[in-house]
Amino acid sequence: MKLNTYLAGLGLLGMMSLAVACSDDDSQELGMAPTCMDGMMNGDETGIDCGGSCAPCMDGMAPDFSGTYEQQDHMGRPGINTVLSADMEGEASVKDAHNASIPSEMTAAFQAGFQARLEAYHDVYANLLGLDPADVNYETNILGLDAATLTTYLSADVLEVAPDAPTTYFNPGTDNDNDGRILVPDGDEIGLTGRTLRDDVIDISLILLFGGAEGDRFSGQDLDGDGMQDLPRLTSDGVSLTADISADFPYIGAPE
């Protein structure tokens, strides 16, 4: 369920923030000497409030920092790397290389490949429908982004921040300054400004990739009225967020 993804991400962020905020340096700067009861691994401790000059750590309490560490995933925009990384048989994994990159280098390294894969998907669907691939290309999406611009956004796996706009993974239909434009990313109106807990990030991504100008280009339409889908359903994974998430941290919904 998508709630699990959000909760796992919140938990990871919480641990990361604690790791940063609870360093020995922070304690020194605040004028607080490390103790064996401060809930932090500081001083000469080998675990949290244990080891060194504190009481010995029990089995399993001391963290093991041996080995080699490497960056595994970004997940700013879940699923994008999986969908658009263009791995070929016999080649090193583009997905893994993307995950190990830093955001400032991602666009130059991966945008062209992401765009090519996006267009290749449309060719596949054209062939399945018995159409000429030249006639079934990516269509500028509901946010007004052409293929190059969209994949430029998506290849850098980060979430943009718009301090003066609503936080949203996707919010078409809002004309903030009544100038007739709907969230066109031209500097003052941006449609990709972070993520809320109730944003259906997979469906939103699929809409931006395959939904075209109206957001429903490939939505399993029955074109001839025979009760059968004539177009593939590409704008949804068919899984919705149903939990009623609380408004307060840790934003947990009731079990279902």
Secondary structure, 3 states (H helix, E strand, C coil): CHHHHHHHHHHHHHHHHHHHHCCHHHHHHCCCCCCCCCCCCCCCCCECCECCCCCCCCCCCCCCCCCCCCCCCCCCCCCHHHHHCCCCCCCCCHHHHHHCCCHHHHHHHHHHHHHHHHHHHHHHHHHHCCCCHHHCCCCCCCCCCCHHHHHHHHHCCCCCCCCCCCCCCCCCCCCCCCCCCCCCECCCECCCCCCCCCCCHHHHHHHHHHCHHHCCCCECCCCCCCCCCCCCECCCCCCCCCCCECCCCCCCECCC
